[in-house]
Amino acid sequence: MQMNMYQPSNQFQQSQFQQNQFQQAQVMPEPPKVISTKDSLYLQDAMTWELTSMKKCFHFSREAVDPEIKAALDRVGQLHMHHYLRLLNHVNPANTANR
């Protein structure tokens, strides 16, 4: 019998699997007061990705001829800008009193 690598083989593994699924589903109610170096580096990367995506959307929006494509690119650019500002709000030391 061939086992699926994602399927637990016994009761203990199944219990561990369910516990891990529950832990992954939990959401932190608020950001921690102190973040690790790894988290800080991830946030920097995420902010870079959002900023780059925003710039590209706005650049291609200016070059688009079709008004529907221009509008769609502007909406997506605004979405990336919103994500960037939310991340910035979490890492900005001036906002620590607001948390």
Secondary structure, 3 states (H helix, E strand, C coil): CCCCCCCCCCHHHHHHHHHHHHHHHCCCCCCCCCCCHHHHHHHHHHHHHHHHHHHHHHHHHHHCCCHHHHHHHHHHHHHHHHHHHHHHHHHCHHHHHHC
